[in-house]
């Protein structure tokens, strides 16, 4: 498999963490469980013969795991948005993307296929990234990110560090209701759910690559009240117990092979 990555240029860098391209991607299992995360992915299928609704797919922020079909060899180009970054580029409230996957054409209409055709017509990986960046910049016509939401994301992204939403809203001068509306519109989740997902992701990042884990110690270090609370959250988000996850996890972070 050939992999290429690019950190996007300004002004996209505020909204997008990474552009990526996988060519010849094939795995030995038919399905993978993708773990919850607060970010949005936009994926273009670059295989010949694919068009229309199947050509480009949006996967919004998820607070539950979902299954990916991995049976066929893939050539895919993707956009990994920052938390709260997709709404201004895709032209839709992130609350409408929560726990959903749907064709890009549902948001962009015929433009989605035109963008994909331009990407396919570009020769090198860098040329494909150039096309994608130009199209994303052209589509970045949404409202500016609210300062209160940016501050909250930064505070909550610490994962194990408690954050007072009341203190944040008082600092910005917003009512609690107004802040929640802005946060859900930009991020797709409530601040409380976002913090839980971020804390779960902190655990996943910590255990990736470890052969053995002391779950009680890890739960405390990641900010859980006790091990029972940790085990409940982990199973709710992952669909597996911590021990089962450790045994079944795959090579790639957040991708768990489904064994038949």
Secondary structure, 3 states (H helix, E strand, C coil): CEEEEECCCCCHHHCEEEEEEEEEECCCCCEEEECCECCCEEEEECCCCCCHHHCEEEECCECCCEEEECCCCEEEEEEEECCCCHHHHHCCCHHHCCCCEEECHHHHCCHHHHHHHHHHHCCCHHHHHHHHHHHHHHHCCCCCCCHHHHHHHHHHCCCCCCCCHHHHHHHHCCCHHHHHHHHHHHHCCCHHHHHHHHHHHHHHHHHCCCCCCCHHHHHHHCCCCCHHHHHHHHHHHHCCCHHHHHHHECCCCCEEECCC
